[in-house]
Amino acid sequence: MKFVSSSNSAIGGYLQLETPQQKRTWHQGALQYQSARAAFCSLLQSMPNVSRVWMPAYICDSMLSPIKFSGKEFVFFHINEKFDIATKIELEKNDLLLYVNYFGGCEPNIHRILEKYNRQQVIIDCSQAFYAGPYNCLATIYSPRKFFGVPDGGIMFSNREITPVIEQDEDSISRMDHLIARLALSAEMGYASYQRAEASLENCSPKKMSVLTQKLLESIDYLAVQKCRLRNFSILQKALGDKNQLNFDFSTITPLCYPYLPKNLISKNHLAENSVFIPTYWQDALNRNELNEFESTLASRLVAIPCYQGLVESDIEILIEEMNS
C-alpha cells in the first residue's frame, strides 16, 4: 500500500523552504490567478456579450493586453486633478468600465462611480490598493506582488459566476531569482531577473495561482505589513506634505507608496546613483500620446516614494533628505 502524507508530499529526504505558518489570507474566498491581468482576462472571457471596455488613459499597457487577448475593444477616458473621471461616459448595454484605485487614495471617487453607473458594469482595479475593498460591483482585482515579496499572483472578487480555471501556474519557481537575490545580495544584483520575471507574465491566458505563491501569501502577517507601511507613509507625509501638489485625501490612503508631485522635477537617475530606485507610473502610457496635461504630468514627474514594510525610520529619513536636496 502506498501512503500519502497529510502535506501531500514525500516524507523524508531534504527540508523545504521555511515559511511561517500564518495560514491566513487577507482576501479570503477570492478567485486566485497567476496575475491581475489574467484575472481580468478570465472575467472578460466569461462575458462574450461585452464588446467594449472604457479604460483610463493613465494606465499601464499590461491591463490593455487582456482586452486585446479577449477580442474586445477599448476606449480611453481621462482623469482630473482629483483622480476622478473627467470624460463624459455613457455606458451602453455591452460596455464595461474599469477604474483604478490610484495609490489606494481614491475611495471617495469609487463610491461616486458606483452610484453613477451600473455596478454590474464596473470593475475596480486595486493593483495599487491591496488593503481596499472589495467593492459591490462586477469585479475588484488585486496584484499582491505590488505589496509583498511574492513572484506572481492575481486576486479577484466578482459578483458574476465565473468558471474556475483548471490549469495551474507552475512557473513561479523561475520567478523567484530576483526575490532571493535581493534578500541575499542586493536589489541591483536581482534587477535583470526581476525584468525577466515581469516579462514572463505577459501571457494573460488565465491559470490558477501557483502552489508556491499561495503558500507564500499564507505566510504573511498582513496587519504588521500594513502597520509598517502606514508608519512610513505618515513620516513622509509629515515631512513632504506641504510641498506635494497632489489633491489626495491622504488620511484615507492604504499606501502602495507615497505619491509625491513636487513643483520642481526630481531626477530619478540621480536618485538611482544613490541606490534609491523610483518606478514610473507609467512610461508606456506616456508613449501612447493619449494623456491630458495632468496625466502627462503624473507620468513624467510623479515620484512614487517607497514606503514598503522593509524600510525602517532611518531609511525614510534618507528618502526625505534626498527629496529635499
JOHUFEN-V41114 format. One record per residue. N is the residue number from 1. SS is DSSP state (alpha for helix, beta for strand, coil for the rest). PHI is phi in whole degrees, -180 to 180 (none if undefined). D_CENTER is the distance of its C-alpha to the mean C-alpha in whole Angstrom. Layout:
N,SS,PHI,D_CENTER ; N,SS,PHI,D_CENTER
This chain:
1,coil,none,47 ; 2,coil,-95,44 ; 3,coil,-96,41 ; 4,coil,-122,38 ; 5,coil,-70,36 ; 6,coil,-65,34 ; 7,coil,-88,31 ; 8,coil,57,32 ; 9,coil,-143,32 ; 10,coil,-67,35 ; 11,coil,-102,37 ; 12,coil,87,38 ; 13,coil,94,38 ; 14,coil,-129,35 ; 15,coil,-89,32 ; 16,coil,-91,29 ; 17,coil,-58,26 ; 18,coil,-81,26 ; 19,coil,-129,23 ; 20,coil,-56,24 ; 21,coil,-88,25 ; 22,coil,-70,23 ; 23,coil,52,22 ; 24,coil,-137,20 ; 25,coil,-132,17 ; 26,coil,-72,15 ; 27,coil,-107,14 ; 28,coil,-69,18 ; 29,coil,84,19 ; 30,coil,-81,16 ; 31,beta,-75,16 ; 32,beta,-121,14 ; 33,beta,-131,14 ; 34,coil,-78,13 ; 35,coil,-164,10 ; 36,alpha,-66,8 ; 37,alpha,-67,10 ; 38,alpha,-68,13 ; 39,alpha,-62,12 ; 40,alpha,-61,13 ; 41,alpha,-63,16 ; 42,alpha,-61,17 ; 43,alpha,-62,17 ; 44,alpha,-64,19 ; 45,alpha,-67,21 ; 46,coil,-82,22 ; 47,coil,-126,23 ; 48,coil,-63,26 ; 49,coil,-80,28 ; 50,coil,-72,24 ; 51,coil,-113,25 ; 52,beta,-145,23 ; 53,beta,-126,20 ; 54,beta,-80,19 ; 55,beta,-126,16 ; 56,beta,-66,15 ; 57,coil,-64,17 ; 58,coil,-88,14 ; 59,coil,-158,11 ; 60,coil,-79,11 ; 61,coil,-62,13 ; 62,alpha,-62,11 ; 63,alpha,-88,11 ; 64,alpha,-88,15 ; 65,alpha,-61,16 ; 66,alpha,-63,16 ; 67,alpha,-68,18 ; 68,alpha,-64,20 ; 69,alpha,-60,20 ; 70,coil,-87,21 ; 71,coil,75,24 ; 72,coil,-111,23 ; 73,beta,-101,23 ; 74,beta,-136,21 ; 75,beta,-135,22 ; 76,beta,-87,20 ; 77,beta,-123,20 ; 78,coil,-111,20 ; 79,beta,-116,19 ; 80,coil,-104,21 ; 81,coil,-64,21 ; 82,coil,-96,20 ; 83,coil,65,17 ; 84,coil,-90,19 ; 85,beta,-66,20 ; 86,coil,-110,23 ; 87,coil,-111,24 ; 88,coil,-73,27 ; 89,coil,-118,25 ; 90,coil,-118,27 ; 91,coil,-73,26 ; 92,coil,-84,28 ; 93,coil,-57,29 ; 94,coil,-103,27 ; 95,beta,-103,24 ; 96,beta,-126,20 ; 97,beta,-129,18 ; 98,beta,-109,14 ; 99,beta,-123,13 ; 100,beta,-94,10 ; 101,coil,-81,10 ; 102,alpha,-61,10 ; 103,alpha,57,9 ; 104,alpha,78,10 ; 105,coil,-111,13 ; 106,coil,-113,14 ; 107,alpha,-55,16 ; 108,alpha,-60,19 ; 109,alpha,-63,18 ; 110,alpha,-62,17 ; 111,alpha,-64,20 ; 112,alpha,-66,22 ; 113,alpha,-63,20 ; 114,alpha,-70,21 ; 115,alpha,-80,24 ; 116,alpha,-82,25 ; 117,coil,-112,24 ; 118,coil,-62,24 ; 119,alpha,-58,22 ; 120,alpha,-79,22 ; 121,alpha,-117,21 ; 122,beta,-113,18 ; 123,beta,-115,14 ; 124,beta,-106,12 ; 125,beta,-89,8 ; 126,coil,-106,6 ; 127,coil,-59,3 ; 128,coil,-102,4 ; 129,coil,-147,7 ; 130,coil,-59,7 ; 131,coil,-89,11 ; 132,coil,-94,12 ; 133,coil,67,13 ; 134,coil,-72,14 ; 135,coil,-107,16 ; 136,coil,-81,19 ; 137,coil,-154,19 ; 138,coil,-56,18 ; 139,beta,-161,15 ; 140,beta,-123,12 ; 141,beta,-120,9 ; 142,beta,-128,6 ; 143,coil,-126,4 ; 144,alpha,-62,6 ; 145,alpha,-71,7 ; 146,alpha,-73,5 ; 147,coil,-116,7 ; 148,coil,-135,10 ; 149,coil,-81,13 ; 150,coil,-123,12 ; 151,coil,-77,13 ; 152,coil,-171,11 ; 153,coil,120,10 ; 154,beta,-141,9 ; 155,beta,-130,10 ; 156,beta,-144,12 ; 157,beta,-105,15 ; 158,beta,-147,17 ; 159,coil,-78,21 ; 160,coil,-99,22 ; 161,coil,-73,24 ; 162,coil,-119,22 ; 163,coil,-66,24 ; 164,coil,-61,22 ; 165,coil,-76,22 ; 166,coil,-95,24 ; 167,coil,-68,23 ; 168,beta,-106,21 ; 169,coil,-67,19 ; 170,coil,-118,21 ; 171,coil,-103,20 ; 172,alpha,-61,18 ; 173,alpha,-59,21 ; 174,alpha,-73,21 ; 175,alpha,-105,17 ; 176,coil,-93,18 ; 177,alpha,-56,20 ; 178,alpha,-69,18 ; 179,alpha,-68,17 ; 180,alpha,-71,21 ; 181,alpha,-62,22 ; 182,alpha,-67,20 ; 183,alpha,-69,21 ; 184,alpha,-98,25 ; 185,coil,-122,25 ; 186,coil,-163,23 ; 187,alpha,-63,20 ; 188,alpha,-62,22 ; 189,alpha,-67,23 ; 190,alpha,-100,20 ; 191,alpha,-66,19 ; 192,alpha,-63,20 ; 193,alpha,-66,19 ; 194,alpha,-62,16 ; 195,alpha,-63,16 ; 196,alpha,-66,18 ; 197,alpha,-63,15 ; 198,alpha,-63,13 ; 199,alpha,-64,16 ; 200,coil,-69,17 ; 201,coil,-95,14 ; 202,coil,-65,15 ; 203,coil,-72,17 ; 204,coil,-97,15 ; 205,coil,-58,18 ; 206,coil,-64,17 ; 207,coil,-134,18 ; 208,beta,-69,18 ; 209,coil,-56,16 ; 210,coil,-67,18 ; 211,alpha,-62,20 ; 212,alpha,-59,19 ; 213,alpha,-65,15 ; 214,alpha,-58,17 ; 215,alpha,-67,19 ; 216,alpha,-65,17 ; 217,alpha,-67,15 ; 218,alpha,-73,18 ; 219,coil,-93,19 ; 220,coil,-86,17 ; 221,coil,-90,18 ; 222,alpha,-65,16 ; 223,alpha,-68,18 ; 224,alpha,-66,19 ; 225,alpha,-63,16 ; 226,alpha,-61,15 ; 227,alpha,-61,19 ; 228,alpha,-63,18 ; 229,alpha,-64,15 ; 230,alpha,-64,17 ; 231,alpha,-63,20 ; 232,alpha,-64,19 ; 233,alpha,-62,17 ; 234,alpha,-62,21 ; 235,alpha,-64,23 ; 236,alpha,-65,21 ; 237,alpha,-64,21 ; 238,alpha,-64,25 ; 239,alpha,-83,26 ; 240,alpha,-118,24 ; 241,alpha,-57,24 ; 242,alpha,-73,27 ; 243,alpha,-105,26 ; 244,coil,-89,23 ; 245,coil,-88,23 ; 246,coil,-76,20 ; 247,coil,-104,21 ; 248,coil,-65,18 ; 249,coil,-88,20 ; 250,alpha,-70,19 ; 251,alpha,-74,20 ; 252,alpha,-106,18 ; 253,coil,-76,14 ; 254,coil,-111,12 ; 255,coil,-74,11 ; 256,coil,-82,8 ; 257,beta,-158,11 ; 258,beta,-102,14 ; 259,beta,-76,14 ; 260,beta,-119,18 ; 261,coil,-120,20 ; 262,coil,-79,23 ; 263,coil,-68,27 ; 264,coil,-103,27 ; 265,coil,-65,25 ; 266,coil,-105,24 ; 267,coil,-79,24 ; 268,alpha,-71,21 ; 269,alpha,-66,24 ; 270,alpha,-64,26 ; 271,alpha,-63,23 ; 272,alpha,-63,22 ; 273,alpha,-63,26 ; 274,coil,-103,26 ; 275,coil,61,23 ; 276,coil,-114,20 ; 277,coil,-108,17 ; 278,coil,-114,15 ; 279,coil,-73,13 ; 280,coil,-110,13 ; 281,coil,-109,11 ; 282,coil,-130,13 ; 283,alpha,-63,16 ; 284,alpha,-66,16 ; 285,alpha,-66,16 ; 286,alpha,-63,19 ; 287,alpha,-72,21 ; 288,coil,-79,21 ; 289,coil,58,23 ; 290,coil,-109,22 ; 291,coil,-93,21 ; 292,coil,-82,23 ; 293,alpha,-63,24 ; 294,alpha,-65,21 ; 295,alpha,-64,19 ; 296,alpha,-64,20 ; 297,alpha,-62,21 ; 298,alpha,-61,17 ; 299,alpha,-67,16 ; 300,alpha,-101,19 ; 301,alpha,-123,20 ; 302,coil,-62,17 ; 303,beta,-110,17 ; 304,beta,-86,13 ; 305,beta,-72,15 ; 306,beta,-62,14 ; 307,coil,-141,15 ; 308,coil,-70,13 ; 309,coil,-69,16 ; 310,coil,-81,18 ; 311,coil,-94,19 ; 312,coil,-107,22 ; 313,alpha,-61,24 ; 314,alpha,-65,26 ; 315,alpha,-64,23 ; 316,alpha,-64,22 ; 317,alpha,-63,26 ; 318,alpha,-64,25 ; 319,alpha,-61,22 ; 320,alpha,-62,24 ; 321,alpha,-62,27 ; 322,alpha,-64,26 ; 323,alpha,-66,24 ; 324,alpha,-75,28 ; 325,coil,-87,30
